[in-house]
């Protein structure tokens, strides 16, 4: 089969590799669509993946074409979206229900061969069958949506919150859509990319700007979400949280990124600073939300590339162009 390969930091190509074989409790998925994500850029830089080379692609969906010997829950021909999370189910964090913090954390497309290929293997337990009305080529959006659902689980937002989101890329826009549906009084969006900001306006954000200085506020925002991973945005966002408010680090920053906090202010104003790591008990809920039409794929997916053009797709994504970019093997 053909697959994208990140062979070493900065080096990606499309090559012919052996077809994967499902284990007893696995299925073989013919990939219909695989989304690109900021995590893929970190892997390209040599971060996250324990070893290279690796077939990337942790956001994917497709059709089951073969079953492991012990699989009874699904059938050949079923269309599925795949949760890439691979938890050990044995460590302390798995035992207390925090598998996303697993001490032996792995993921399809991060540490195990992923969906940027014609075929991918996945545990049957990680597969969610898609309803008939869902286009499998759009269903790669379910994985990032499940990360956004996890983010709102962490926030436990109250009704009537005033929300500020840094970044109107795919993840920022998904956080916008969820904020609108979880009782936010207002959702303001920031981005230095005017094209992306225009999409936030199209989706109905309350206000949009390139900088928070352009937006009037009496007291700051109850909820501030960084969906960029950018050091300057993070630092600015920490200073925009209202008394009693919450700052969520949702964007994936480089390992070396740092920010300065003011401990007295955190104490005196009872500010919460928290993070959201990947997927936790949120994938099936995201699939259910997606089936209701919570996202418009025609808005979220800006580009569709062939698998052979994976390096070019990655270049476009790295340049900050478009919104969600998917590869269709």
N, C-alpha and C positions, 0 to 999 in steps of 0.2 A: 504494500500500500504506500501511498504518498503521505508524508507528514512534514510539518515544520519542525526544525531542530535548532535549539539554542545550544551550540556546541561548546562555547566558551564565552566569557564576558564580551559583549559587543558583537558577537558573530552569530548570525541566524541565516538558515538556508532551508530549502525544501528538498527532501531527498526520498528515495525509495527505501523502505525499511520492512522487516518481516511483519506479516499480519499478526495482531495480538490474539491470544487464545484465552477465553474466559475460564476462570476457575469454577469449582462446583457451585458456588453461590454468587456467581457473576453473570452479567449479560454482556453481549457484544453489541455495541451501538454503531449503526451507520450514521455518522455525524451529518446533520443537516445545516447547522449553523453554530459558529463558535465566536463569542464576543472577545474583544480585546479590552484589557483593563490595565490600570496603573501598576498592578502587581506584576504584569508581564514585563513592564519596563524595568522594575526592580530585579526581576530574574535575569533580564538581559544584561543588567549591570553586575550580575554575579551575587546578588543578594537573595535571600529567602530560600532558594532551592539548595538543599544540602549538597547535591552533587550535580555536575553537568557532564555530559549532555542531557537535555530533557526535552520531551515534546510538550510545549506549553498548551494553555487553553483550559481554564477551569470554569468557563461560562459556556455550556453547550447543551444541545438537545438534538435528538435524532430518532431513528427507528431501530428497534431491536431486530437483529438479523440472526442471532444465535443465543442459545441459553446454556448455562452451566448445568451439569447433571442433576443438581439438587434444587433447581429453580422451578417453582410451581406458581408463584404469585403473578407472573407476567407471561406474555406469549410473544412469539415471533410475529412481527407486524405491529406491535404496540408502539405508539409514539410516546417518548418520555423526555422529560427534562431531568438533569442529573445534578444532585447535590455533590460537590467535589470533596466535602469534608471527610477525612479518614481519621477517626479517633481510635485510640487503643482500647478504650472501655475498661482499663485496668488501673490507671494511675489515680492519684488522689483527686485531681480535678475532674476526671471522667466520673469517678464514683460519687462526687457531690453534684453532678449534673452540669458541670462547666467544661464540656468537651472541647469548646473552642480554645481553651487554655491548656489542652492536653500536653503532658510532658513529652509525648512521642508524636506530636502533631504532624500529620501528613495531609496532603491534598492532591487529588487528581489534577494534573496540569501544573502543579507547583513542585512536588517531590516525586510524583508518579506520572507516567505518560498520560497526556491529556487529550483534549478534543480538537486541537489544531492538526487534524489528521482525517483521513477518510474513515477510519474506524477507531473506536475507543472502548476499553473495558471498564465496567463500573459494577460495584456490588449491587445486587438487586435491591437491597435496603435503601440505597441512595437514589433510586429512580422513582419519579412521580409520573404516573400515567396522565397524559394530556387529554382533555375533553375534545370532542370532534371539531368544535368550532374554532379551536386555536390553531393557527398556522405554525407548524413546527419550526419554520425559519425565523419566527419572531421569538420563540420560547427561550433563546439564549438570554433574554432580558430577565428571566426569573431569578437567576443566581444573584446578580447585583441587587435586584429588588429585595431578595431575602436578607442581604446585608443591611439594606436600609430599614427593613422591618426590625432587625436586631437593634439597630441604632435607636429606634423609637421605643423598643423594649427597655433599653438602658435609660432613656430620658424619662420615662413614666410621666409624660407631659400632662399638665393640668389644663383644663378648659380655659380658653381666653388668653393663652400665652401669646406674647409678642415675640416673634422668632426672626433671627437674622442668620442667613446662610452665606458663607463665603464659598464662592465657586458655583458656576452654573453649567458644569459638565454633567455627564450622565448621573453621577451620584448626587450632586447637589440638586438636580432637577427631580430625582426620585424622592429626596428628602422634602422638597417643596410639595410634591403631590401627596405625600403622606401627612405632612403638616396641615395641609388644607382639609384633610379628612379626619384629623384627630383633634379638631376643635380649636385650632390656633385662631386668635383674633386678627393677626396680621402675619404675613411672611414676606420679609424684605430680602432681596438677593443682591449680592455683590460679585462683580467679575470685571476684569480688565479687558476681556475679549467681548467686543460689542455684539458679535454674531451670536455667541452663546447667551449673552444677556437678553438678546431679543427673543430667544426661545423661552426664557423664564417669563418674560412679559406675555408671550403668546399663551403660556400655560396658566397665567392668572396670578402671578405674584402681586403683592400689594404695592411695592415700590422696587425700583432697580437703580443701581448706581455703580460707578467704578470704585468708589470709596465710601466708607461709612460716614466720613465727614460731610458728604453731600446730603445725608438724610437727617432730618430733625428728629430728636427724641428727647423726652423730658428726663428720662432716668436710665437709659440703656435698654437692653433687651432681656426678657426673661430667659430666653434660650438662645444661645449662640452656637452655631454648628460650623466647624471648619471642614469643608469637603475638598480642600486643595492639597493639604500636606505641605504647603508653602510656609517657610519660617516667618516671613513678614506678615502674612495673613493670620497665622496663628497668634503671633505676638499682639497684633492689633485687636484680634477677636477677644483675647483674654481681658483687654481693657474695656470692652463694650458690654460686659455682663452686668445686668441690674442687680441691686441688692436681693439676696435670696435666690438668685438665678443660677443657671447651669451652663457650663461650657462643655461641649462634646467634641472631642477629637475623633473625627470620623474619617478624614482623609489620611492616606498612608504617606507618612513623611520618610525621608531618608534616615538611616540609622544615626547620622551625625547631626541631625537637626536639633537645635536646642531653643528654649524660650525661657524668659525670666518671669517668675511669679512674685507676687507681693504677699507674703504669708500673713501679715497683719490684716490686710484688706480681705483676704479669704476668710480669716477668723471673724473679723468685725462685721462683715457684710454677709456672712454665711453663704459664701459662693461655693458651688460644687464644680469640680473639674473631673471629668470622667472620659472614658474611651469606649469604643465599640470595636471588637475584634471579629471580623468575618461573620460566620453564620452560626446561630445557636437556636435550635428549636424553632426556626423561622422559615425554613425552606417550603414546607407544605403550605403554610399560611400565605407565603408569597405567591405560590402557584395558584392558590384559591383566589387571591386578590387579582392576580393577572387575568384569570379566567373571567372576572367581572368587568374587565376593561379599565382597571385603575390606571393603566398606562396606554398611551396611543403609540404603537410601534412606528407608525409613519413619522411621528415627531421625534421619537427617541433614537431611532436608527437612521443615521445620516448616510452611511456608506456600506456597500456590500462588495467584498472582494472575493476573487477565487482563491483557493488554497495556494496555487502556484504564485500568487501575488502577495503572500503573507509578509515578506520583508517590506514591500512597499506600503502595505496596510499599517505595519508597525511604525514606519517612518512618518506616515500621515498622523497617526495617533500621537507620536512623540512630539510632533510639531504643534500639537494643540488644535488641529483642524478637525472640524466636524464634531459630532456628538458620539453616540455609540457606533463603533465600527465593528462589523461582523465579517467573518470569513465563512464562505459556504463551499465546502469540499465537493 
